[in-house]
Amino acid sequence: MLHSAALSSRGHKHGINQTGIIKYFYLFSRGMEIKDSITRVEKSDEFTYWFHEREDHFLAHVFRLLDKENENIWQVGYCNPANDCITTFFLEGDTITCAKEAEVLRKPSTHLRRLDISAVSIGHEEALKAAEKRRAEKYPKESTLKSFFILQDIGNGAIYNVTFFTSGFKAINIRVSAETGDIQSDQIADFFKMG
């Protein structure tokens, strides 16, 4: 499940190489944590106004692109259970903006689930380190251009879905348990064979 606007990188075109991701772990560790970003969104006037007429909507994901241009931008998504569409709030510094409700990229048989943030005991930095370690061990010849993570529940509790886009037009997806930090799965797919 991925918000289609999330991949647009809000107009940014630059990525990072495979060693660059390690450099940015330090930058991210100094920034906001996931729970803090959700709290800041949900306490904002923008969210309060939006949620007033949408009390059935629920927290579905937290998304972040892992490049220098987006290092301070958190995307917090809320699901409309009537149509499985997502409204995303962008948090950048002290600015919160709300995007229009949009469809998500997902398998037709998959329904969006409520993200239970209280079950998240592993920070995103630890999950990213575990994913990078697995990527380096299992796919060492794949050079990373861009990466992102999405914290969501796809049926087995909260997971970090970490994706690395490679120079060979492949996507490496590594799922890390947000409760234990264990790798749940990893796979690599060719862009031209996806779909």
JOVENJO-V190558 format. One record per residue. PSI is psi in radians with two decimals (* if undefined). NEAR is the number of other C-alpha atoms within 12 Angstrom. D_FIRST is the distance of its C-alpha to the first C-alpha in Angstrom with 2 decimals. Layout:
psi->{PSI,PSI}
near->{NEAR,NEAR}
d_first->{D_FIRST,D_FIRST}
//
This chain:
psi->{2.15,2.23,2.25,-0.59,-0.41,-0.60,-0.31,-0.29,0.38,0.74,-0.03,2.51,-0.08,2.54,-2.91,2.70,3.09,-0.56,-0.36,-0.52,-0.64,-0.73,-0.64,-0.24,-0.75,-0.77,-0.77,-0.61,-0.41,-0.27,-2.90,2.58,2.90,-0.86,-0.65,-0.70,-0.70,-0.80,-0.78,-0.70,-0.87,-0.31,-0.07,2.71,-0.65,-0.80,-0.80,-0.80,-0.82,-0.80,-0.40,-0.69,0.22,0.77,-0.21,-0.20,2.65,2.73,2.19,-0.59,2.83,2.28,2.55,2.24,2.48,1.15,2.88,-0.67,-0.40,0.23,-0.34,0.24,2.15,2.45,2.12,2.09,2.43,2.34,2.41,1.90,-0.30,-0.52,0.09,0.49,2.81,2.41,2.19,2.34,2.26,2.17,2.02,1.85,-2.14,0.08,2.26,2.20,2.67,2.21,2.80,2.63,2.40,2.73,2.76,2.72,2.01,2.88,2.45,-0.53,-0.09,2.30,2.57,2.51,2.70,2.30,2.02,1.67,-0.39,-0.34,-0.10,1.97,-0.12,2.19,2.81,-0.53,-0.77,-0.71,-0.71,-0.68,-0.74,-0.74,-0.74,-0.69,-0.80,-0.73,-0.80,-0.64,-0.75,-0.49,0.97,-0.38,-0.10,2.08,2.14,2.29,-0.69,2.63,2.84,2.92,2.68,2.22,2.14,3.00,2.03,0.30,-0.32,0.62,3.14,2.31,2.69,2.06,1.78,2.22,2.33,2.15,2.32,2.86,-0.29,0.34,0.81,2.79,2.19,2.14,2.19,2.19,2.20,2.25,2.26,-0.16,-0.72,-0.38,0.03,2.53,2.18,-0.61,2.84,2.62,2.77,2.42,2.51,2.27,-0.66,-0.17,0.01,2.65,*}
near->{34,38,36,23,27,37,27,16,28,20,11,17,16,18,28,28,23,29,23,21,35,26,21,30,25,19,20,29,21,13,23,25,28,36,27,18,32,34,22,28,35,29,18,22,17,21,32,19,16,25,24,13,11,20,16,17,28,29,40,39,41,48,44,47,42,43,33,27,20,34,32,29,34,43,43,42,48,43,37,29,21,13,17,32,30,40,37,42,43,37,36,24,17,16,20,28,27,30,26,20,23,23,28,29,21,18,14,12,10,14,25,34,29,30,32,26,31,16,21,28,25,27,32,40,33,29,37,44,31,32,41,40,24,28,35,22,13,18,27,16,15,27,27,33,28,37,44,44,42,41,47,41,31,30,16,20,27,37,42,48,40,46,39,44,33,28,21,20,20,26,30,39,33,39,39,42,35,39,28,21,27,25,28,26,24,27,22,26,22,19,16,10,10,11,10}
d_first->{0.00,3.77,6.84,9.18,12.05,10.85,11.65,14.97,16.28,18.24,20.82,21.35,22.08,23.17,21.58,23.08,24.56,24.00,26.74,25.66,22.73,25.41,27.32,24.52,24.03,27.30,26.33,23.18,25.25,27.58,24.95,23.26,21.54,18.27,20.20,22.58,20.05,18.70,22.37,23.40,20.85,21.77,25.46,25.45,27.25,24.32,22.09,25.12,25.97,22.49,22.00,25.55,24.65,21.13,21.93,19.69,16.50,14.93,13.35,9.59,9.02,11.33,10.75,13.67,14.89,17.70,20.51,23.74,23.01,20.02,21.44,22.14,19.06,16.54,13.68,13.29,11.00,12.39,11.34,13.98,14.44,16.57,14.08,10.50,10.59,10.14,13.24,13.13,16.30,17.47,19.96,22.41,25.63,27.09,25.32,22.53,21.22,18.98,16.98,17.07,14.56,12.08,9.74,6.04,5.28,4.63,7.87,10.41,11.53,8.53,9.08,7.74,10.19,12.59,12.58,16.21,17.26,20.69,19.48,18.49,21.64,20.63,20.40,18.03,21.12,21.83,18.33,18.49,22.00,21.12,18.39,20.92,23.62,21.80,20.96,24.62,26.00,24.09,23.40,26.34,27.09,23.75,24.22,21.26,21.09,18.06,15.52,12.95,11.35,8.73,10.19,8.39,9.59,8.21,11.79,14.17,14.39,13.07,12.01,11.85,9.51,12.04,12.09,15.52,16.37,19.90,22.99,23.09,20.05,17.92,14.73,15.28,12.46,13.96,12.80,15.33,16.26,16.50,19.52,21.54,20.38,20.54,18.55,16.68,15.89,16.00,15.86,16.76,16.04,18.08,16.55,19.07,18.20,14.41,13.32}
//
